[in-house]
Amino acid sequence: MTAIASEFSSSHRIPGWLPPVLLLGVAYLIVPFIGTSYLFEAILLPFLALSLAGVGLNILTGYAGQVSLGSAAFLAVGAFAAYNFNLRVEGLPLIGSIILAGLAAAAIGIVFGLPSLRLKGFYLAVSTLAAQFFVQWALTKFSWFSNDSASGVIDAPALSIAGIAFNGAVGRYLFSLTVVTLLTFLAYRLVSSQSGRNFIAVRDNETAARIIGVPVLKTKLLAFAISSFIIGVAGVLWAFAYLRTVEPAGFNLDRSFQILFIIIIGGLASIRGAFFGAALLVILPLALSRLGSFLLGDVFNSGVLDMSQRIVLGALIILFLILEPDGLVSLWDRIRKRSAAVFGRM
Amino acid sequence: MHSINYLHEGPATVAFREPVAAPEIELLRQVQPQQQADTILGLEGISLSFGGVVALHDIDLTVRSGEIRAIIGPNGAGKSSLINIISGVYRPDRGQVRIGANRFARVPTQKLAHLGIARTFQNLALFKGLSVIDNVISGRAYKVRSTFLAQVLGLGLSRREELDARERAGQILDFLDLTHVSDRLAGTLPYGLQKRVELARAMVAEPAILLLDEPMAGMTAPEKAEMSEFIRAANRQYGTTIILVEHDIGVVMGLSDHIAVLDYGRKIADGTPEEIRADQGVIDAYLGVAPENIDGGGI
């Protein structure tokens, strides 16, 4: 019975590359023309930056199994490094600043990844907190990083690549979309390569991985480096394309947890999962606030909103961990399979 | 080291389905010019204890190239410890492991695959999040030279490595009759099949020596018979030397060329199945204690 259904759906199966290409088509050709500025500023720009950060963390935590609570630190390193490269290196194009910022984040990632060679699981997670606190402290303490601005706030430069300026909300959206698309594609290639298999091997059974000749230490550090690179670039998008002005305090532990929740809810070890999770985490507060003020009116002020967000998010995470540990992605796949079976019968 | 590499690459050049040709066997012998001409692996005076508990006491063992070598003994006799010493997971307190022309106080685990040794585990050690074929491909990890950037960009060397690994993994899956599950996640397979996937992952590395730690533990009788056939076929067709730790005496007797018997960390007998069957010490220490356990059921 199920065999027949699966046979049917496989003969009519959509090729794997089609959905992302269609989605990109819509994102590039339709959304810029119909989207409102609210859609870009409040939803799509944070969604893209957080998705990319989720992709980065998923490589480290989802694929390579190294839990990190320091994602916001790498966002901050990326944002502040790009700001400084752009400010201090004469004639460096923006794209150069972004790549260098990613490399700076990767270097810091390797340093804070060193404990992973000895520590596992919970203990490693605690040690990555060091990155979180150290980076935030260093960026606040040394005003050189924010070009001696009294408040520590930095203003993003205008976005332009090869003479093309990405102005306004739509421009910044297209800029983010392009960066996210490119890095996501490379990340997808990575996780389906031998290095990606090595990540999963180290995650699933370190001893067996070592015995079959996987270079375990190198693999762990590579995961930290690549993950931090991607999160660093996400930090640039967060600062330059979304917020435009950032301060170190914006990259606190809450942000790290937010990115961790994105990959837990979206689906660990899944590139798509980061996008699912980020969509939920961006839309949830907006939806809650709309719903709250609609149902409760003035009683639903920002304090209540903040609290209700935390409660709903907490409940969601517990629900996902119990009912759907593989996240929204597996939920989505199940729905699709079931609907394919239903259509197959008709 | 180099000679060993050469040695275990020998079978690789042979077509997969064909039995190993005689010249390859000759080759294996030529690279071992020492006094024990065809010894591929040797343990010399190995002792190991955990805290005050002696796990192994002064064990000597030689394994000839191309044979199936079994190590048997009741629970806690030190069989798995021995496998873990050969694969470098444990470091012996005393003694040396000789692999080809190399002697080690502790076998370097990271280089094990390069030394021509692959192993399976008593408790499954598959990568549950990878498909069966990817598990088997990962058995070629030690061969990979390309960097992650080359792999991401799909450059020449990485592409060749990937194709080569995929092809060899496909052949091994075919050999072990696993092709029908090659796209399943390894963790979703029944136990017996997972054991076989682990064998495939070890075999795809084309080792000179295959260490099997209780390959039939927890299997049903038909599964055991099937596994025995695969082990024998791996030995015959690829010329792989097999070192096998097992509970099930019946299976071992039919499969092995030589058997060593351990009891309380000491080697109490070593010889052909016939010799072991006739050895009074073994009968007393192992077989004779509980006749109803001869099939290995309760031991």
Interface residues (C-beta under 8 A of the other chain):
Chain A: L186 R189 L190 S193 Q194 S195 R197 N198 I200 A201 R203 D204 N205 T207 A208 A209 R210 I211 I212 G213 V214 P215 V216 L222 I226 A269
Chain B: S87 G88 V89 T109 Q110 K111 L112 A113 H114 A118 R119 F121 A125 L126 F127 K128 G129 L130 D134 I137 S138 G139 A141 Y142 K143 V144 S146 F148 Q151 V152 L153 G154 S158 E161 E162 A165 R201 A202 A205
